[in-house]
């Protein structure tokens, strides 16, 4: 079933297939470098809804509907949902997933939530607790700005270290059924706090957590970075990427050749005015579905370490002068036919 | 390892022991009917901290420290934490658990979070993914009022249907080691929305979800209510209890003899001015630790169905005129020596 590896990792000996996935984004993501790869691009960022929160709920609903269709499954075939988002009390998930009538495990790990949902979903499959589960996460630029920063109408200036929250949702069917693409291990992450307090420089807040999880994963499995075609963080952006590579070098691993960041891939820094890169629970999720899994399916890559990264803050913690700790959850995904 | 039961339940064939537990509360809870049973009663509701949020973080930190001590375990022995709270972006957990340096799965199910954390923790043990995990949840009256309702200084009047958020945290060590008290099954719950919009009547919002989960659990395991000494909801309070018993009667199960509600047990309605009863992620957690598990250990009860109940709302969803859906997660706990 599973082997406990080192300090904090798990190797799955039972099959955990990624049976299918779906991605839905809005206009800006559609105009970015990955634009052609997404399943659905909705031009209207509010998706015909009355609020940004409802729009984000719609994203999750559409992503799950889409992935069930692609996997030719009914909602009755899905035993559990693992879902989360960035909003207070994760209301995007609560209202978006209501109609599916599927038991729900709500999860929260800020922008690392996609990694957390995939990890718990994989444990549910590998443990024999379910035949099929769905992991789904979302973020929305406007609901996130409203939640964490300033009302859009205020038109505040963004420093170059700030990231741009991706409007999108990615959903994944995990299954005990055969799939070429499988989750073969996980390294759940710890909270890591270097005391950075700048909520407009989340790359710097999250890089130490990504460092910690990647270091521990390589060490638990006794792998060198070369084991992977890519080591892919969620949304460190340009600022965080530099810190990550430097910190890991100090710990003895050079991942500069393998490293890729979903936040860097999803937008065109020069032409889209997105500064440090994309971010949000949706960023890593839609990049995994639209790009990373396709690269694995097309045998461009054999094995990747997928490491969504989260910044653990709220407006209350920020306004009370607290630091912004980070967390990162690593998932090993491979094409087992290669 | 595990059997899939009916539509949404799991029966654990592998041992999931509740090795130990700890509870910490504040003055008001200490003066209530369960007062003598809590491990720690802190007279100062702000626990010497500078904010209510920090106070709630301290609750979680103390609860985990306490349970590790009682179980004679070091933090290095705990492979994963499953933790959550009611605050936006679950900051009570993020800041309270930072120093333990244990990989964290953040969970959110409103006041049902204790049931969700225990369920996922039990799956981690039964699946062979860990030897010991800790499930911990908290709530704090003042941080919850600030988050969901009005500043305390405003001194708003509370309708009789309103509940009083419990200040407290309960932590549980789940283990593959032997314990008389074991988790033998779970029924993760669905989101259920009857369209109730009154955030000051959460009992009515959550009762349909509790009904759904209890009905499904009894039906999945093919049990009658008599199977259990007690069927225990989290924080339905007096208003929700009446609705639950009525709804389940309509579905063919009379649980009026077995039903107990943590929110009703924890305060003295006549003398503590707590109206409909206690609530919060801490309510069911400290009642489980201080009272329910002791009744099982003392062989007063053999088997209980523990069903924490959550109301899925945020101030944003409430202010945007949305309803308050509910969710409830059921955990079967028994003394296997009886």
Contacts between the chains, C-beta under 8 A, distances in Angstrom:
chain1	res1	chain2	res2	distance
A	1	B	1	6.6
A	1	B	127	6.6
A	1	B	128	5.3
A	2	B	127	6.3
A	2	B	128	5.1
A	2	B	129	5.5
A	4	B	79	7.5
A	4	B	128	7.6
A	4	B	129	7.0
A	4	B	130	7.1
A	4	B	131	7.7
A	8	B	79	6.8
A	8	B	80	7.8
A	8	B	103	4.8
A	10	B	129	5.2
A	50	B	320	7.7
A	51	B	320	5.3
A	53	B	316	6.0
A	53	B	317	6.8
A	53	B	320	6.6
A	54	B	320	7.7
A	79	B	4	7.5
A	79	B	8	6.8
A	80	B	8	7.8
A	80	B	188	6.1
A	84	B	108	7.0
A	86	B	89	7.6
A	87	B	314	6.9
A	87	B	316	7.2
A	88	B	88	3.2
A	88	B	89	6.6
A	88	B	147	7.9
A	88	B	314	4.6
A	88	B	315	7.4
A	88	B	316	6.7
A	89	B	86	7.5
A	89	B	88	6.6
A	89	B	108	6.9
A	89	B	110	6.8
A	89	B	312	6.9
A	89	B	313	6.6
A	89	B	314	3.9
A	89	B	317	7.6
A	90	B	108	5.1
A	91	B	312	7.1
A	91	B	313	7.4
A	91	B	314	4.9
A	91	B	316	6.6
A	91	B	317	4.7
A	91	B	322	7.9
A	94	B	191	6.2
A	94	B	312	4.0
A	94	B	317	7.7
A	94	B	325	6.2
A	95	B	312	8.0
A	95	B	317	6.9
A	95	B	322	6.5
A	95	B	325	7.6
A	97	B	191	6.6
A	98	B	191	4.8
A	98	B	193	5.7
A	98	B	325	6.0
A	101	B	190	5.7
A	102	B	190	6.5
A	103	B	8	4.8
A	103	B	187	8.0
A	103	B	188	4.1
A	103	B	189	5.9
A	103	B	190	5.2
A	104	B	109	7.9
A	104	B	188	7.4
A	104	B	189	7.5
A	104	B	190	6.5
A	104	B	191	5.9
A	104	B	327	6.6
A	105	B	107	7.0
A	105	B	109	7.7
A	105	B	116	6.1
A	105	B	119	7.6
A	105	B	120	6.4
A	105	B	188	6.4
A	106	B	107	6.4
A	106	B	108	4.3
A	106	B	109	5.0
A	106	B	116	7.0
A	106	B	327	7.8
A	107	B	105	7.0
A	107	B	106	6.4
A	107	B	107	5.8
A	107	B	108	6.9
A	108	B	84	7.1
A	108	B	89	6.9
A	108	B	90	5.1
A	108	B	106	4.3
A	108	B	107	6.9
A	108	B	108	4.7
A	109	B	104	7.9
A	109	B	105	7.7
A	109	B	106	5.1
A	110	B	89	6.8
A	116	B	105	6.1
A	116	B	106	7.0
A	119	B	105	7.6
A	120	B	105	6.4
A	120	B	120	6.3
A	123	B	123	6.3
A	123	B	124	6.5
A	123	B	127	5.7
A	123	B	129	5.7
A	124	B	123	6.5
A	126	B	127	6.5
A	126	B	129	8.0
A	127	B	1	6.6
A	127	B	2	6.3
A	127	B	123	5.8
A	127	B	126	6.5
A	127	B	127	2.8
A	127	B	128	7.4
A	127	B	129	7.1
A	128	B	1	5.4
A	128	B	2	5.1
A	128	B	4	7.6
A	128	B	127	7.4
A	129	B	2	5.5
A	129	B	4	7.0
A	129	B	10	5.2
A	129	B	123	5.7
A	129	B	126	8.0
A	129	B	127	7.1
A	130	B	4	7.1
A	131	B	4	7.7
A	147	B	88	7.9
A	147	B	316	7.9
A	187	B	103	8.0
A	188	B	80	6.1
A	188	B	103	4.1
A	188	B	104	7.4
A	188	B	105	6.4
A	189	B	103	5.9
A	189	B	104	7.5
A	190	B	101	5.7
A	190	B	102	6.5
A	190	B	103	5.2
A	190	B	104	6.5
A	191	B	94	6.2
A	191	B	97	6.6
A	191	B	98	4.8
A	191	B	104	5.9
A	193	B	98	5.7
A	312	B	89	6.9
A	312	B	91	7.1
A	312	B	94	4.0
A	312	B	95	8.0
A	313	B	89	6.6
A	313	B	91	7.4
A	314	B	87	6.9
A	314	B	88	4.6
A	314	B	89	3.9
A	314	B	91	4.9
A	315	B	88	7.4
A	316	B	53	5.9
A	316	B	87	7.2
A	316	B	88	6.7
A	316	B	91	6.6
A	316	B	147	7.8
A	317	B	53	6.8
A	317	B	89	7.5
A	317	B	91	4.7
A	317	B	94	7.7
A	317	B	95	6.9
A	320	B	50	7.7
A	320	B	51	5.3
A	320	B	53	6.6
A	320	B	54	7.7
A	322	B	91	7.9
A	322	B	95	6.5
A	325	B	94	6.2
A	325	B	95	7.6
A	325	B	98	6.0
A	327	B	94	8.0
A	327	B	104	6.6
A	327	B	106	7.9
